[in-house]
């Protein structure tokens, strides 16, 4: 079995980092604009407030930095100490005062960006163990981009996945397909994007069409706006 994100390689790193900067900048602008009552309001992640989504993004940035360190040095560094520790940290951060929560997101994003810069010198370990399975080390920036655009969308503001960079949408779709490929899709689904991707999960008996953003929103969140076809039952992919 190929590691998830096997389509990435070192030559693509500069473009991936540029996209990460773009998507992170837009996320930070949105988060900085949120008032206290908006932070405590519900997000599109079931059971999570917007503050909890932001708390997850902070922890995920450090988890991605752990993977980058592992890739660069060969020193095994898991994303999280445990699932329980990850979840407890999300709730702790979500309870922080508004300004401190925002500052922590900025700081974690900067820490990750510095860690990813070090990959430009090459990696010691090309296949890492993420929470969802084996991951190509060169896909770490794309995985963070996927987390950023999906959770930016989850904040339920005027920003939607449609505004993400087209290549960021493609990376997100390919990574979510990779993370979902081992799940039980029954008769399966075939995803054909308006931009030209043709992706199959399971037997691929049901065909869905739409823009990358629409099919990514369906695959990752079960949303059907812009999806053409009759969506089958969908097992949830696992991110972060």
C-alpha positions as CSV (number, residue, x, y, z in Angstrom):
1,X,0.0,0.0,0.0
2,X,1.4,3.4,-1.0
3,X,1.6,6.0,1.8
4,X,-1.1,8.7,1.7
5,X,0.1,11.7,-0.3
6,X,2.5,9.6,-2.5
7,X,1.8,12.0,-5.3
8,X,4.0,14.6,-3.5
9,X,7.7,15.0,-4.0
10,X,10.5,17.5,-3.0
11,X,10.3,19.5,-6.2
12,X,6.7,20.5,-5.3
13,X,7.6,21.9,-1.8
14,X,8.1,25.6,-2.7
15,X,4.6,25.7,-4.4
16,X,3.1,23.9,-1.4
17,X,4.6,26.3,1.0
18,X,3.4,29.3,-1.0
19,X,-0.2,27.9,-0.9
20,X,0.1,27.2,2.8
21,X,1.1,30.9,3.4
22,X,-1.9,32.0,1.3
23,X,-4.5,29.8,3.0
24,X,-3.0,30.4,6.5
25,X,-3.1,34.2,5.9
26,X,-6.8,34.1,5.0
27,X,-7.6,31.8,8.0
28,X,-5.8,34.2,10.4
29,X,-7.6,37.2,9.0
30,X,-11.0,35.4,9.5
31,X,-10.1,34.4,13.1
32,X,-8.8,37.8,14.0
33,X,-12.1,39.3,12.9
34,X,-14.3,37.1,15.2
35,X,-15.9,38.7,18.2
36,X,-16.2,36.9,21.5
37,X,-19.8,35.8,21.0
38,X,-18.9,34.5,17.5
39,X,-16.0,32.5,18.9
40,X,-18.3,30.8,21.4
41,X,-21.0,30.1,18.7
42,X,-21.3,26.7,16.9
43,X,-19.2,25.7,14.0
44,X,-20.0,23.3,11.1
45,X,-18.0,20.6,13.1
46,X,-20.8,18.8,15.0
47,X,-20.4,19.5,18.7
48,X,-17.6,22.0,18.4
49,X,-17.7,25.7,18.9
50,X,-15.6,28.0,16.6
51,X,-13.2,28.3,19.5
52,X,-12.8,24.5,19.6
53,X,-12.1,24.5,15.8
54,X,-9.4,27.1,16.4
55,X,-8.0,25.1,19.4
56,X,-7.7,22.1,17.1
57,X,-5.9,24.1,14.4
58,X,-3.4,25.2,17.0
59,X,-2.7,21.7,18.2
60,X,-2.7,20.4,14.6
61,X,0.0,22.9,13.6
62,X,2.3,21.5,16.3
63,X,1.4,18.0,15.3
64,X,2.4,18.8,11.7
65,X,5.6,20.3,13.1
66,X,6.3,17.0,14.9
67,X,5.9,15.1,11.6
68,X,8.2,17.6,9.9
69,X,10.8,17.0,12.6
70,X,10.5,13.3,12.2
71,X,10.9,13.5,8.5
72,X,14.0,15.8,8.7
73,X,15.9,14.1,11.5
74,X,14.6,10.5,11.5
75,X,13.7,10.9,15.2
76,X,10.2,9.3,15.7
77,X,7.9,12.1,16.8
78,X,4.2,11.2,16.9
79,X,1.6,13.9,16.0
80,X,0.0,13.7,19.4
81,X,0.8,12.0,22.7
82,X,-2.6,10.3,22.7
83,X,-6.1,10.9,21.4
84,X,-7.2,11.8,24.9
85,X,-4.4,14.4,25.3
86,X,-5.3,15.9,21.9
87,X,-9.0,16.3,22.8
88,X,-8.2,17.7,26.3
89,X,-5.8,20.3,24.7
90,X,-8.5,21.4,22.3
91,X,-11.0,22.1,25.1
92,X,-8.3,23.9,27.2
93,X,-7.4,26.2,24.3
94,X,-11.0,26.8,23.5
95,X,-11.5,28.2,27.0
96,X,-8.7,30.8,26.5
97,X,-9.5,34.5,26.4
98,X,-10.3,35.7,22.9
99,X,-7.0,37.5,22.3
100,X,-4.8,34.8,23.7
101,X,-6.6,32.2,21.6
102,X,-5.8,34.2,18.4
103,X,-2.2,34.8,19.5
104,X,-1.7,31.1,20.0
105,X,-2.9,30.3,16.5
106,X,-0.5,32.9,15.0
107,X,2.4,31.5,17.1
108,X,1.6,27.8,16.2
109,X,1.3,28.7,12.5
110,X,4.7,30.4,12.7
111,X,6.3,27.4,14.5
112,X,5.0,25.1,11.8
113,X,6.2,27.3,9.0
114,X,9.7,27.3,10.4
115,X,9.6,23.5,10.7
116,X,8.5,23.0,7.2
117,X,11.2,25.3,5.8
118,X,13.7,22.8,7.1
119,X,12.4,20.2,4.7
120,X,14.0,22.1,1.9
121,X,17.3,20.4,2.9
122,X,15.9,17.0,2.3
123,X,14.4,14.3,4.6
124,X,15.8,11.4,6.5
125,X,12.5,9.5,6.7
126,X,10.2,9.5,3.7
127,X,7.3,7.5,5.2
128,X,5.8,8.7,8.5
129,X,3.1,7.3,10.7
130,X,0.2,9.7,11.0
131,X,-2.9,9.1,13.1
132,X,-4.7,7.8,10.0
133,X,-1.9,5.6,8.6
134,X,1.4,5.9,6.6
135,X,2.1,9.4,5.2
136,X,4.6,10.5,2.6
137,X,6.8,13.1,4.3
138,X,6.5,15.5,1.3
139,X,2.8,15.6,1.8
140,X,3.0,17.2,5.3
141,X,2.5,20.7,3.9
142,X,-0.5,19.6,1.8
143,X,-2.0,17.9,4.8
144,X,-1.8,21.1,6.8
145,X,-3.3,23.0,3.9
146,X,-6.2,20.6,3.8
147,X,-6.7,21.0,7.6
148,X,-6.6,24.8,7.2
149,X,-9.1,25.1,4.3
150,X,-11.6,22.5,5.7
151,X,-11.6,24.1,9.2
152,X,-11.7,27.6,7.8
153,X,-14.8,26.4,6.0
154,X,-16.0,24.9,9.4
155,X,-15.9,28.4,11.0
156,X,-19.1,29.1,9.1
157,X,-18.3,32.7,8.0
158,X,-18.5,34.3,4.6
159,X,-15.4,32.3,3.6
160,X,-16.1,29.0,1.9
161,X,-14.0,26.3,0.3
162,X,-14.8,27.8,-3.1
163,X,-12.3,30.6,-2.2
164,X,-9.4,28.2,-1.5
165,X,-6.7,28.0,-4.1
166,X,-7.6,25.5,-6.9
167,X,-4.4,23.4,-6.2
168,X,-5.2,23.5,-2.5
169,X,-8.7,22.0,-3.3
170,X,-7.0,19.4,-5.4
171,X,-4.6,18.4,-2.7
172,X,-7.4,18.3,-0.2
173,X,-9.5,16.0,-2.4
174,X,-6.7,13.6,-3.2
175,X,-5.6,13.4,0.5
176,X,-9.2,12.8,1.7
177,X,-9.6,10.1,-1.0
178,X,-6.4,8.5,0.2
179,X,-7.5,8.6,3.9
180,X,-10.9,7.2,2.9
181,X,-9.8,4.4,0.6
182,X,-9.6,1.8,3.3
183,X,-13.1,2.4,4.6
184,X,-16.2,0.5,3.8
185,X,-17.8,2.2,0.8
186,X,-20.3,-0.6,0.0
187,X,-20.9,-0.4,-3.8
188,X,-18.5,2.5,-3.9
189,X,-18.4,6.0,-5.4
190,X,-16.6,7.6,-8.4
191,X,-15.8,11.3,-8.1
192,X,-15.4,13.2,-11.3
193,X,-14.5,16.9,-10.9
194,X,-15.3,19.6,-13.3
195,X,-11.5,20.3,-13.3
196,X,-10.7,16.8,-14.6
197,X,-10.0,14.5,-11.7
198,X,-11.5,11.0,-11.8
199,X,-11.2,9.3,-8.4
200,X,-12.7,5.9,-7.3
201,X,-13.5,4.6,-3.9
202,X,-14.5,1.0,-3.6
203,X,-16.3,-0.4,-6.6
204,X,-17.2,3.0,-7.9
205,X,-20.7,2.1,-8.8
206,X,-22.2,5.6,-8.0
207,X,-20.9,8.6,-9.9
208,X,-20.8,12.1,-8.4
209,X,-19.8,15.2,-10.3
210,X,-19.0,18.7,-9.2
211,X,-16.3,21.2,-8.7
212,X,-13.3,20.2,-6.5
213,X,-14.6,22.3,-3.7
214,X,-18.1,20.7,-3.8
215,X,-16.8,17.1,-3.9
216,X,-14.3,17.9,-1.1
217,X,-17.0,19.3,1.0
218,X,-19.1,16.2,0.4
219,X,-16.3,13.8,1.1
220,X,-15.0,15.5,4.2
221,X,-18.2,16.9,5.6
222,X,-21.2,15.3,3.9
223,X,-22.4,18.5,2.3
224,X,-24.2,18.2,-1.0
225,X,-24.3,21.7,-2.4
226,X,-22.9,21.7,-5.9
227,X,-22.8,17.9,-6.1
228,X,-24.5,16.3,-9.1
229,X,-25.7,12.7,-8.6
230,X,-27.2,10.8,-5.7
231,X,-24.6,10.6,-2.9
232,X,-24.2,7.2,-1.3
233,X,-23.7,6.5,2.4
234,X,-20.4,8.1,3.3
235,X,-17.9,6.9,6.0
236,X,-16.2,9.9,7.6
237,X,-12.5,10.4,6.7
238,X,-10.2,11.2,9.6
239,X,-8.2,14.4,9.6
240,X,-5.7,15.7,12.2
